[in-house]
């Protein structure tokens, strides 16, 4: 697995260290199976837009990432399960492994917080409850190790502000699914030539003017909505576009997705934030690296 990361030293602010979080007890409902020791330790991991239940989910890569990265707190920032795909439901062994890796983290003492999105909005009825040891909340505040307060939400609530109606979202979802199907075929061809994963759909999204304008407007609307809440920044998902940038007084952070870019936002013990991209580098790495637990070096790339 090749792992790359991008971050900015301007986002590393030093302050009083956060007090240690009380360790959650291991759930007695399931036996504890620690599994292999993870290769990299983080204070916090944020992932969103997994879209489990669809063919577009890069479950092999995601399961490998979860197995190779441990943390004190794991945030699932919406669209984890794709409830819009019930009539076209797809489930693989790799997706079962993703669920198993998340539950293994719960059992090992990691605090897992689930912020439902629009594709798994049925889980919003359970906000305020703990399900299988996972805390379900509509939104929450995360405090970094250096004392910054970051609002955590999925981001779909801003579609209305941007004139993006719910019915249009469903229509767009069908077209997006077709784009992802083409993306998967291209990925298979590239693997045959020994080339790493590359997202055609993400590339096209960056090249289409309307998509670029939507992403920019979304980021600005989210940052503007977070400012009155007295926070230092906001973490979201929803638009499948990993990003880290300062918008006025607000640090905007988007952890990306696991159907196109295969990205996660991570925080280290000092409060430093970076976006990691997890991608295969060999034809068999989707399966081989997942079973072997292989992991590459982290290298900074421009945001």
C-alpha positions, 0 to 999 in steps of 0.5 A: 500500500502506498500512503501519501499525505498532505498538510500545512505547517500553518495548521500546527498550532501549539497550546496546552495539551489536552487531558487524556481521555478516559479509556472506554471499557471493552464491550462484553457483548463480543469477545475481544480479538486484538488482531495484528498490531497496527503500523501507525498510531494516531490520536484521531482518525476521521473518515466519511463517505464509505458507501458500504453496500455499493460496488463503488466502495473501495472496501479492500483499500479501506479495510487495509487502511483501518487494519494498518492505522490505530487511534484513540478516537475514530469519527465516521462522518456520514454516508458510511452505509448507503441506504439509497442503494437498497434496491441495488444492494451489493455486499462483498467479503471486503465490506464485511472486513471493513465492519469487522475492523471498525468493531475491532477498534471498539473492542480494543478501547477506541471511541467510535463516533458516528455522525450520519449523513444523507445516505444513512439518514435513517440512523439519525433516529438513533442520535444520542444513543450508543449502538454496538458501542458506537456513539451516534450523534447529529454533530459534535465538537472535537477538541484537538490535542493543542486545544482547538475546537472543531465542529464535526458534521456531514455537510448535507444540510447545506445542500438547500442553501446551495439550491441542491434539492433532495430529488435532484440529489437522488437523480445525480446519485444514479449518474454518479453511480454510472461514473463510478462503474466506469471508474472501476473498469478503468481501475481494473485495466490499470491494475493489469498494467501494474499502475496505481489506483487513479480516480477518473470520476474525481478527475472529471469532477475537478475539470467540470466548471460547475462541479468546481464552483459547487465545491468552492461554494460548499466550502465557503458556506460550511465555514460561514455557518461554523463561525457563529458557533465559536469554533476554530474549524469545521470537519465534514465530508459529503462532497467527496473532495478532501481539502484543508484550507483556511477560510477567514477565521475558520479552518475548513477540513474535508476528509474526502471519501472511499469511492474515489480518492480513498482519503482520511483526515488524521490528527497526531498526539500534538494536534497536527492535522493531515490528509492521508491518501491510501492507494494501491501500487501493484496489480495484486495489492488490493488483496495481497496488501490487505492480507499482509498488512503492508504499508508504505511511507508517508510523503507530503504532497501539495493540497 
